[in-house]
């Protein structure tokens, strides 16, 4: 039990904790220009997704977890069907609550042959690279 608390504290300090917002942004008051281009609201096309994947940096990982651009590029023939389907679900708001994009199940992968301390493990999750792919596609648009 003591080891579990120690691990939880170590990785909570490393990854951060959820902070409740005390204020919100009044977007109307900021008087920002609006996007009049309907192109931002069109469905994602397979070619557009593939183009975005090809533009991803090879070894840059989104935060302490996620797949690299190399993974997406090398595995594209195998994963493209699932990625396109996931993008379409996101577009049609069939992705469940969007706060799940900021949540993750984390697995601890040992860095050493014999891992005894929390610092001997690397936290890995696969969720953030998909959110990064969506935001990169929208930024390209």
C-alpha positions in Angstrom: 0.0 0.0 0.0 2.9 2.4 0.8 4.5 1.7 -2.5 1.2 2.4 -4.3 0.9 5.8 -2.6 4.5 6.6 -3.4 4.0 5.7 -7.1 0.8 7.7 -7.3 2.5 10.8 -5.7 5.5 10.5 -8.0 3.6 10.4 -11.2 1.0 12.9 -10.1 3.8 15.4 -9.5 5.4 14.5 -12.8 2.2 14.7 -15.0 0.3 17.4 -13.0 -3.1 17.6 -11.4 -6.4 18.8 -12.7 -7.1 22.4 -11.8 -10.6 23.8 -11.7 -11.1 27.0 -13.6 -12.1 30.0 -11.5 -12.9 32.2 -14.5 -14.1 31.8 -18.1 -13.3 33.8 -21.2 -16.0 36.2 -22.6 -15.3 35.6 -26.3 -17.9 38.2 -27.4 -16.2 40.9 -25.4 -12.8 40.1 -27.1 -14.4 41.1 -30.5 -12.3 38.7 -32.5 -12.9 38.2 -36.2 -14.9 35.1 -37.1 -14.1 32.5 -39.7 -16.5 32.8 -42.6 -14.9 30.0 -44.5 -17.2 26.9 -44.5 -14.2 24.8 -45.4 -13.3 24.5 -41.7 -16.6 22.6 -41.0 -16.4 20.0 -43.7 -15.9 16.3 -43.1 -12.4 14.9 -42.9 -11.2 13.2 -46.1 -8.9 10.2 -46.1 -6.4 12.1 -48.4 -6.4 15.1 -46.0 -5.7 12.8 -43.0 -2.9 11.0 -44.8 -1.4 14.4 -45.9 -1.4 15.5 -42.2 0.2 12.2 -41.1 2.9 12.7 -43.7 3.6 16.2 -42.3 4.0 15.0 -38.7 7.5 15.2 -37.3 9.1 11.8 -37.2 10.2 11.5 -33.6 8.3 14.3 -31.9 6.0 12.9 -29.2 3.0 14.9 -27.9 3.9 15.2 -24.2 5.0 12.3 -22.0 3.0 9.8 -24.0 1.6 9.1 -27.5 2.7 7.7 -30.8 5.4 9.3 -32.8 5.0 10.5 -36.4 7.1 7.6 -37.5 4.6 5.1 -36.1 1.7 6.8 -38.0 3.8 6.9 -41.2 5.1 3.3 -41.1 1.8 1.8 -40.0 -0.5 3.9 -42.2 -1.7 1.1 -44.4 -2.7 -0.9 -41.4 -4.2 1.8 -39.2 -5.7 4.2 -41.8 -9.2 2.5 -41.7 -9.4 2.9 -37.9 -8.0 6.5 -38.0 -10.5 7.6 -40.8 -13.4 5.9 -38.9 -12.3 7.7 -35.6 -12.1 11.0 -37.4 -15.5 10.6 -38.9 -16.9 9.7 -35.4 -15.3 12.9 -34.1 -16.7 15.0 -36.9 -20.2 13.6 -36.3 -19.8 14.1 -32.6 -20.1 10.4 -32.0 -16.9 10.4 -30.0 -18.6 10.5 -26.6 -17.8 13.3 -24.3 -14.9 15.3 -25.6 -13.3 15.6 -22.2 -12.1 12.0 -22.8 -9.5 13.6 -25.2 -7.9 15.0 -22.1 -8.1 11.7 -20.1 -5.9 8.6 -20.4 -5.2 5.2 -19.1 -1.5 5.1 -18.3 0.7 2.1 -18.3 4.0 2.1 -16.6 6.8 0.6 -18.8 10.0 -0.4 -17.0 13.1 1.6 -18.1 15.5 -0.9 -16.5 15.8 -4.7 -16.2 15.1 -4.5 -12.5 12.8 -1.6 -11.7 12.4 -0.8 -8.0 11.5 2.9 -7.8 8.8 4.9 -9.5 11.4 6.9 -11.5 12.4 3.5 -13.0 9.2 3.5 -15.1 8.0 5.5 -18.1 4.3 6.4 -18.2 2.8 5.6 -21.6 -0.6 6.4 -23.0 -1.9 6.4 -26.5 -4.6 9.0 -26.3 -2.9 12.4 -27.0 -1.5 11.6 -30.4 -5.0 11.3 -31.8 -6.0 14.7 -30.4 -2.8 16.2 -31.9 -3.7 14.7 -35.3 -7.1 16.4 -35.2 -5.7 19.8 -34.1 -3.0 19.6 -36.8 -5.5 18.9 -39.5 -7.6 21.9 -38.4 -4.5 24.1 -38.2 -3.6 23.1 -41.8 -7.2 24.0 -43.0 
